[in-house]
Amino acid sequence: MPVPPTTSPAGAAPPLLPVGRRPSLGDYVRQLWDRRHFIYADSRARAFSGNRDMLLGNLWLIGVPILSGIMYYIIFALILKVNRGIPNFTGFLLIGIFLFQFTTSCLNQGVTSMARGRGLTTAFSFPRAAIPLSGLVRETLSMAPVLATLGLLLLVVPPGAPVTWTWLLFPAVFVLQTVFNGGLMLYAARLGSAIPDFKHVVSFLSRFWFYTSGVFFSVERFIHDPLWLAIVKLNPMYLVLDMSRDLLLYDTVPDGRSWLILSLWAISATVLGFWYFWQGEETYGQH
């Protein structure tokens, strides 16, 4: 147990405090806010450095989802023909792959973030949530060229999707997805710190989530039980993809229920995820 600080004689240096002691929740939030400029600057510097050593560099940011789209199109449209009854299946598939990859990348970053930042957590006193939140900002900045490519592909790849006023609402969906991703990363960061093997479980969970979110098929076509269909439609990633397709492909504004449920997912995941991460503040860097 940490030894309580003793009173220092006049003129003496203040006592040393244990690194990593958990402050009150209010102080913790204030400390994070004071470091917001550093978090952003560090994230911006690292946003496009992950593929620096590769031949094609940051082209892989858009190359991976494009190649995935081609692969899934061949399998599910040309071979299995699950595209029947889906208007503009190409755009439907691109939106699913590009946006789901964003959440998957955030989840993978979150689960390993504390292990990668162990040197910092053992040497400096700062709010540990800065580490996964920095990863969230980095992944969000990396999405800028990805979203630009997605928009271009939706316009030029047959049958194409015309730009309509509903495109202006898409950033709101993306913001809600980003906020939800932040809560997810905070949960994953603490679990990954406490259970290093959890990173292997995440890959299976991500794959299951991928196949139950309607990334490449219409859930109404394959799920006929009303209860299971209702459960799937409560899936936050299904909501993100379905609402984005309505706005970008079908010139339709999602109903109020969809906006409400996705907002509740985003807010609850972030608030509870932040509280859960803060509860483990003193444990990071000890494993």
Residue pairs with C-beta under 8 A, 6 or more apart in sequence:
2 18
2 21
5 15
5 16
5 17
6 15
8 14
8 15
17 125
19 122
19 123
19 124
19 125
20 121
20 125
20 128
20 281
20 282
20 284
20 285
21 125
21 281
21 282
22 28
22 278
22 279
22 281
22 282
23 31
23 127
23 281
25 275
25 278
28 127
28 129
28 278
28 281
31 126
31 127
32 39
32 127
32 129
32 130
32 133
35 126
35 127
35 130
38 130
39 130
39 133
39 134
39 137
40 137
42 134
43 134
43 135
43 137
43 138
43 141
44 137
44 138
44 141
46 134
46 138
47 138
47 141
47 142
48 58
48 61
48 141
48 142
50 142
51 57
51 58
51 59
51 60
51 61
52 58
54 60
56 63
58 145
61 142
61 145
61 146
62 145
62 146
62 149
64 101
65 94
65 97
65 98
65 101
65 146
65 150
66 149
66 153
68 97
68 101
69 93
69 94
69 97
69 98
72 93
72 97
72 215
72 216
73 89
73 90
73 93
76 82
76 83
76 93
76 216
76 217
77 83
77 89
77 93
82 216
82 217
82 218
82 221
83 89
83 92
84 221
85 218
85 221
86 92
86 217
86 218
87 249
87 250
88 159
88 160
88 161
88 249
90 157
90 158
90 159
91 153
91 154
91 157
91 161
91 245
91 248
91 249
92 216
92 245
92 249
93 215
93 216
94 150
94 153
94 154
94 157
95 150
95 154
95 241
95 244
95 245
95 248
95 249
96 213
96 214
96 215
96 216
96 241
97 215
97 216
98 146
98 147
98 149
98 150
99 174
99 177
99 240
99 241
99 244
100 210
100 213
100 215
100 237
100 241
101 146
102 139
102 143
102 146
102 177
102 181
103 177
103 180
103 181
103 184
103 237
103 240
104 206
104 210
105 139
105 142
106 135
106 136
106 139
106 181
106 182
106 184
106 185
107 181
107 184
107 185
107 188
107 202
107 206
108 199
108 202
108 206
109 132
109 135
109 136
109 138
109 139
109 185
110 132
110 135
110 136
110 184
110 185
110 186
110 187
110 188
110 189
110 192
111 188
111 189
111 191
111 192
111 198
111 199
111 202
112 192
112 199
113 131
113 132
113 135
113 185
113 188
113 189
113 192
114 121
114 128
114 131
114 132
114 189
114 190
114 192
114 193
114 284
114 285
115 192
115 193
115 196
117 128
117 131
118 285
120 126
120 131
121 128
121 131
121 284
121 285
122 285
127 281
128 277
128 281
128 284
129 186
129 274
129 277
129 278
131 189
132 182
132 185
132 186
132 188
132 189
132 277
133 182
133 185
133 186
135 185
136 178
136 181
136 182
136 185
139 181
140 178
147 174
151 248
154 160
154 161
154 248
154 249
155 161
155 163
161 248
161 249
162 251
164 251
166 246
166 247
166 248
166 251
166 252
166 253
167 247
167 248
169 247
169 253
170 244
170 247
170 248
173 240
173 243
173 244
173 247
173 262
174 244
176 240
176 262
176 263
176 265
176 266
177 240
177 266
179 266
179 267
179 269
179 270
180 236
180 240
180 262
180 265
180 266
180 269
180 270
182 269
182 270
182 273
183 266
183 268
183 269
183 270
183 271
183 272
183 273
183 274
184 269
184 273
185 273
186 270
186 273
186 274
186 276
186 277
187 269
187 273
187 276
187 277
188 198
188 202
189 277
190 276
190 277
190 279
190 280
191 198
192 198
192 199
192 202
193 280
193 283
193 284
193 287
194 280
194 283
194 287
196 287
209 235
209 237
212 232
212 235
212 238
213 235
213 237
213 238
213 241
214 232
214 238
214 241
214 242
215 241
219 229
219 232
219 233
219 238
220 229
223 229
223 232
232 238
233 239
233 242
234 261
236 261
236 262
236 265
236 266
236 269
239 258
239 261
239 262
239 265
240 262
242 254
242 258
243 254
243 258
243 259
243 262
246 252
246 253
246 254
247 253
247 254
